[in-house]
Every structure is written in structure tokens, then in C-alpha cells.
Amino acid sequence: PKLTDEMRQALEQHPDGPVAIEDERTQRQYVLLPQDEFHRLLDERLRQELQIGFDQADRGDSVPWDIEATIQEAHRRHAGRAQ
């Protein structure tokens, strides 16, 4: 999809932040932001989640990873989607 003039104007008015957009039909909220900002936020979130795991491991609050169980769970979830 292409930007509408209304979206472009909102981005120009808020060049540093995300722009909230509402779908009038569904009332769902969306966020419009530059792609590089999206990737920065995604990287930041990933680092936060990884740090949580590192901290848990350092405290001994983790269990060994059972790769076979993980693969079986992935297959189960995938099979449930195909239906």
C-alpha cells in the first residue's frame, strides 16, 4: 500500500515519533513509523528479552533446552494451523 496524503501530513507533523492510525471500519489501532525506527525498536526489544534470559541463567533459574520437545511442539503448532 502507498501512503495517503493524510498519512504523509501526519508524518510531517510528527517527524520523530510514531503516528497512531485508526481503521474507521474496525476501530483497530496501527502505528506508522519509519522502517529504520521499527528495526531499532525490534532490536531493542530482542536485547531486553535476551537479557532476561541471561539474567535467569546467571541466577540458575533456567532449565536445559530440550530441542526434541521444541521441535515436536513446533510440528504440533504447524499442524494445527494447516486445519
Secondary structure, DSSP 8 states (H G I E B T S, - for coil): ----HHHHHHHHH-TTS-EEEE-TTT--EEEE--HHHHHHHHHHHHHHHHHHHHHHHHHT------HHHHHHHHHHHHHHHH-
